Amino acid sequence: MEKVSVLAITKNGINVGEKLKEFFPNWEIFAPVKLSNENNSITWYSEATTDKIIELFKNSNGLICIFSLGAVIRLIAPYLKDKKTDPAVIVIDDKTNFVISVLSGHIGGANELTQEISEKLNALPVITTAADVNNTISVDLVGREFGWKIDDESTVTKISAHMVNAEPIGVFQQANNQKWYKELPKNVTIYNSLEELKNSNSKAHLIISDKIIDNVLSQESVIYRPQSLVIGIGLHWDTTKDTIKEGIEHCLKEFSLSSKSIAKLVSIKKPNDVQGLIDLGKEMQIPVEYVDREELAEIITPNPSSTVKAFEGTASVSEAAAIKVSKGKLIVEKQKFPPNLTIAIARKID
């Protein structure tokens, strides 16, 4: 968590803040100037606490308040937006009996931080989210550490309800890290194909895939998009951003692949990087990687070209680059978009 602010408004609270600072030296402690002492590690403020808490709420990733839970709720309530943008909020009482996860427990990280603080302070953690209480899968956090993206957030609440109620849940994973859960709950079953998943008695599904899933199945699923696709691109120095983008979009649609699973755009290292590829990487917020021709020439590909070899010094660019960087297998062989673009797609092996 990048920025954590601790707000203390009593002498005991300040003592707790000082103790937290020992464990978490990057955290900033705030307290009213009227209670100031010689501790220079505390930021003493002169404005009203009602104003200060709102400032910290808006500008922190995590906010820890060492005073009444009721007071905190009343002060921040008008400024709550949603779980994706609200900071993690935690309340600790003056005597450090309890550490309470108040807001943004899962996505914001309040639950995890509550556990960590309670261990340091030897206090009792208070966490009320159903998935944590029932020791089951937190649907909105699956694959987060691997960079997976949820395809459609609108199904999360419904599927989470099935999960915490221990109803049959089916899982199908097509790509990326298999170690996303150490031990599956008894109500969760892994299936080897989408067909098996469809024919199961599952009330809901978790699908980890870079493929487009049909609408009927997706309505009863949370679909996670792993960063599993590496797109190899063969191009000329003057190939435009729009040309490359249209080629990629055509391939994704043709082979039913999700753009949310693109990990990298890769191509051959030229004397000067192609501006169209640079611009597309920035627009799509996807990293671009270049591979030396000597390395590409060593890769065995299904569709080598003597013409490409004459111009580039390697018989393959798009296929070889995708295979090289992904360390995986081609799932889309070279697609030609004359006169100046080829595209191939490989799936990473993690």
N, C-alpha and C positions, 0 to 999 in steps of 0.2 A: 504494500500500500504506500503510494508515493508521499502523501502528506496527511499526517495524523495530528489533530489538535486536541489538547486536553484542557477542559475548562473546570476550574475549581473556584468556589465562592466562599469557602469557610477555611479556618485555620487547619482543621483536620483534613479537609479536602486538599489543601496545599501540600500537606505532608504526604498524602497519597500520590499526588502529582510528582513530587520529588522522588518518591520511590519508583514510580513508573519510568521516570527519566533515567534512572540507573539501569533498568532493564532494556529500555528503548531510547537510546541517546539521541536519535534523530527526531523524536517527537517534540513538539513545542507546547510548553505549558503556559496557560494564560490564567491570570488571577487579578482581582480588583486592586488598584494601587493603594487603597486604604488599608490593605492587609500586608503591604510590602515589607519584606525583610531584606537581609543582605544577600540573598540568593540571586546571583546575576543570570542564572540559567532560566529564570522565569520571566515571561513578558508581562509586565504590569500595565493594565489598561485603566483609563480614567472614565470612559464612557459607560453608560448604563449596561448592565449585564443583558438586559432584554435586546439591546442593539448588538452587543458583541456576539451573542450566540448565533444570531442570524448571519452575521458576517462570516463566522467560522463554518456554519452549516453550508453556506454557498461556496466557500473557497477551500474546503477540505475533502479528502477522500474518506477520512474517518474522523468522527467527532466523539470524544469520550467526555461525558459530563459527570462530575463527582458531586451530585446533589439529587434532589427528589425526582423520581421518575415522572410523577404527575406534572411537576413544573416544566420539565423538559418537553413533554408532549404538548402542553399548552403553548409553549413558546415557538416550537418548530412547526406545529400543525398547519398554519396558513401557507407554509412554503413547501409542503410536500408535493412532489410531481409524480414520479413513478420509480419502480425498483431498478430501472436501468440507469437512472441519473442521480437519484438521491444518494447521499453518502451513507456509509455505515455509521450507525449511531449506537453507542453503548452507554449505559448508566452504571455507575459504581456508588454504593452508599458510603457515607463518611467513615464507617468502621470497617470497610472492606469485607463485609459479610457476604455480599452478593455482587456478581458481575452480570449485568442483564443485557442481552442482545435485544435491541429495541426496533431497529429499522435496517432494511437491506441485509438481511441475515445471510442469504445465499449469494446472490450475484455481487452484492456490495462487500461481502466478506466479514460481516459482523459476527456471525456464528463462530467462524474459525478463530477470529481475533478474541472473542469472548473466552473461548477455551484456553487460548494461550495466556491471556491476562490472568485468568482465574488460577492457573497453575503457578504463575509467578507470585501472586499475592496470597496463595493458599486460601482462596475464596471459593464460594459455590457458584458455578456457572448456571445461569438461567436462560435456557433456550427453548422456545415454544413451537418452532416450525415442525409440522407433522412428520416430514421425512426424517429429521434428526431424532425426534422423540421415538419414532418407530424403528429407527435404525435400518432404514431402507434407502433406496436410490433417490437422490435428489435430481429429478428429471431435468431441471434447468441448469444443472452443473455438469452433466455428463460430458466428458471429453474436453472440459474447459482448459485443463493443463496442457492439452495437445493442440490447442488452437481451433478445435471444432466449432463450427457455426450452426446455430439452429436455423433451419430453413424457413419455418413459419412459426412465430411465437404464439399464434392464436390457439394452437392445440395443447400448449404446455399445461395449462390449468386443468383441463379435462383429463389428460393422461396422468398427471400427478395425482389426481383424486383416485383413479384406478390403482395406482401404485401404492398409496398409503392405506388403501382399503384391502390390500393384499389380494386383489383380483388377478386372474391369469394375464401375464404380460409376456409377449413374444419379442425376441430380439433377433434381428438379422444384421450381420456386419459384413460389408463387402470390401472395405478398405481401411487402412491405417492401423494404429496401435491396438492390439488385442487385449492389453492389460489395463483397461480403463476401470475395471472393478475387480477387487481381490476375491470377493466371495459373493455370488449372486443370491438374493433372497429366494426362498422356496417357491414363491409365486412367479418367478421369472425363468423362462426357458429360451435357450438359444436354438435357432433353426438355421439350417444350412442353405436354404434358398428362399426367395420371396414366395415361391409357390407353396412351400411347406408352411410358411408363415400365414399365408392367406387361408390355408385349409385347417389351421390349428383352431383351438377353442379360445384363443387369446381375446380378451376384451379390448386390449390396446397394444400398441407396438412401439418399440424403439428401433429405428432403422439408421444404421451408420453406413452411408453410401455416397458416392459421387454421381450416381445415376439418377435421372429423373424418375420419380415414382408416380404411378397412376393415381388419379384423383380419389378413387374409392378407397384405396389403401391409405393414402396420405391423410385423409380426414380423421382416421383413427390412430394416427401415429405422430410421434415427434421424430422428425428426420434431422439427423446431424450431418453436416457437411465437413468431412475432414479435408485438410489441405493435401490432397493426394495426387493432383494432376499437374504434370509438367508439360508445357506446350512448347514443342520445338518449332522454330520458324526459320525458313530459308527465304531470303529476301535480297533485293538490290539496294544500293545506297540511297535511291530516291523513292523507295516504297513508302507510301504515306500511312499515317496513323489510321485513317478511315479504312484503307484497303486491308490492313492487318486486322483491324477490329471486325470488319465484315467477314473475313475469312475464318477467324476464330469462332464468331457467332454461328456461322454456317455449320462448322464442324460439331460444335456443341449440340446444336439442334438435330443434326443428322444422326448423331450417335447417342442422343439422349443423355447428355452429361451436363452437370450443373456448373455454372460459372463461379459459384461460391466455393468450389473445391479447387480452384486454380491456385497452385502454390508458387509457380514461377513461369516466366516467359524466358526462353533460352534460344540463343543463336550463336553463329560463328563470330569469333573476334575478328573484326575488320580494322584496317588502319584508322578509320574514323567510325565511331558508333553511328548507327542509322537514327536520324532524328525522329522518324515516325515511330520507331520502337520505343525510344526514350519517352516520347510524349504519351504513348498508349500506356506504358507502365505507370506513369504518374497519374493518368486519368483513372485507371482501374485500381490504383494503389496495390499493384502487384510487382514484386522485385523482378528485375531483368538481370540475367546472368549470361556471360559470354564464355565460349570454350575455344581454345586454340585449335587451328585446323589440324595440327599434328595429332592431337588427342582424338579428334573426330574421325580421322583417317583410320584409326585403330579399331573402330567400332564396326561390327558386322551388322548390316541392316538388310531388310528384305527387298528394298527397292533402290539399289545404288544407281548412279547416273554418270556416264562418261562425260556428259556435257558439264555437269556440276563439277566434276573432278578437274576438267580443263580450266574452269574459271576460278574455282575456290581452293584447289589443291587437295580436296577430299571428295569422295564419291557420294557423300551424303551430308546434308546439313540438318534438316528438320528432324529426320528420324534419329540420326546419330546423336544430336544434341539432347533430344528428349530421353533417349536411353542412357546416355552418359550421366546426366544430372540427376535423373530419377533413381538410377541404379535398379530400375525395375523393368517392366515389359511394355512394349507398345500395345495400346488398346485401339489406337487409330493410326493406321499406316499413312504414308505420305499422301496428302490431298493437294492437288495442283490447282492454282488459281492464276492462270497465265495473265500477263507475261512475267510477273515479278514476285510471286509469292508461293511458297509451299508450307504446309502445316502438318505436323504429326503430334500425337499425344501419347504419353506414357504414364503409367500409374506407379507411384513411388512404392518402394518396399521399405518399411520402417523396422 
